[in-house]
Amino acid sequence: MRISVVGIGKAGSLLAKFFYRKGYSVSHLINRTPEQALKLAHELPGCKAGGFELLAELEDVVIIATSDSAIRDTFLRIWNVNTRPEYFIHLSGAISSRVFEEAAKAEKGVASFHPNLSISSFSISPSLLQKAIFGLEGNEKGIAFLASIAKKEGLRYVNISTESKILYHAAAVFSSNFTQLMLKQAESLYREKLLFDNLSVVELLESYLEGLLKKVKTGTLSEFSGPAARNDQRTLELEQRCLSEINPKLGKLYEELSCMIRHVRGD
Ligand SMILES: NC(=O)c1ccc[n+]([C@@H]2O[C@H](COP(=O)([O-])OP(=O)(O)OC[C@H]3O[C@@H](n4cnc5c(N)ncnc54)[C@H](OP(=O)(O)O)[C@@H]3O)[C@@H](O)[C@H]2O)c1
């Protein structure tokens, strides 16, 4: 079984390295700008690398790892010249396998296989995928194929229906991107406005995160503390005003989040 990766960005490189190191036959590394594919092929000897002119050669399993907006076009580029591959897979959390509708109609396996992992550089170790939880969605054939690979390689995954992909991704955005943004705001206030030293900032953030992790594990995330939960109107107003002076958007964010806490508590 030959696996090819089209889109040799950060996620595509990671998946290609993962399958290569696990002993799969990674046949093609293809990128819009071929240099990136050629560079990776130096690390993974035996893989054929280049640009879209190689799309007509793909067989068996194709992983499309382009940015989300290019998945459909990239698939059509392949499909228009080559319908031989049996499986079409992409890595997006937000887009479903419906982008491969022509392949699904032709009874191919289609799926999305989204690693819940922040792949922020090309140097991330493929072994990290072993710890990630993948979101798996697709048609019966696509799901069965990826589930068997996941089982064989000890990859963990959750099943997602095609209809709920967008909500699934929104949850990931809250868990990862928005949580990071909140921490970044706190870090900036501690460092830039309060001039705390680095160790204190790290220890403060760490202790809050440990407390939150405990709440995740004990299922008590709906138990809030803080001025919004106490309905401490004076503190809320003062803090919102002070933040608005630094940046009006920050003040607005504080106000909206305080409202949301009250809403979640049912106040
Ligand atoms: N990074 C993450 O943390 C992460 C996590 C889970 C899933 N994913 C998913 O993985 C996929 C790739 O993300 P990434 O982070 O690897 O992105 P990336 O590093 O920015 O790479 C983007 C890739 O898409 C290609 N591309 C962009 N526009 C294109 C177009 N119009 N036509 C053809 N190819 C195009 C780029 O080719 P060039 O090199 O020629 O620009 C590059 O290979 C996305 O579906 C994303 O949702 C990412």
The ligand as an ORCA input file, in Angstrom:
! r2SCAN-3c Opt
* xyz 0 1
  N      -0.654     23.111     12.008
  C      -1.504     22.539     12.839
  O      -1.412     22.719     14.057
  C      -2.559     21.597     12.313
  C      -3.154     20.714     13.213
  C      -4.131     19.848     12.740
  C      -4.512     19.876     11.411
  N      -3.928     20.761     10.559
  C      -4.384     20.771      9.156
  O      -3.307     20.451      8.318
  C      -3.485     21.088      7.045
  C      -2.231     21.857      6.693
  O      -1.947     22.798      7.711
  P      -0.436     23.255      8.037
  O      -0.446     23.823      9.396
  O       0.494     22.167      7.676
  O      -0.277     24.462      7.002
  P       1.062     25.096      6.424
  O       2.258     24.658      7.194
  O       0.796     26.549      6.294
  O       1.157     24.464      4.961
  C       0.177     24.771      4.015
  C       0.361     23.849      2.830
  O      -0.698     24.101      1.922
  C      -0.142     24.408      0.640
  N      -1.012     25.365     -0.037
  C      -1.436     26.568      0.429
  N      -2.246     27.150     -0.474
  C      -2.310     26.307     -1.535
  C      -2.994     26.356     -2.788
  N      -3.781     27.392     -3.123
  N      -2.855     25.302     -3.611
  C      -2.089     24.246     -3.279
  N      -1.397     24.137     -2.109
  C      -1.532     25.162     -1.256
  C       1.211     25.006      0.947
  O       2.028     24.919     -0.209
  P       3.246     25.951     -0.423
  O       4.388     25.397      0.396
  O       3.486     25.903     -1.889
  O       2.783     27.288      0.068
  C       1.668     24.080      2.066
  O       2.101     22.842      1.585
  C      -4.727     21.984      7.182
  O      -5.843     21.295      6.690
  C      -4.855     22.151      8.684
  O      -6.191     22.399      9.087
  C      -2.951     21.622     10.978
*
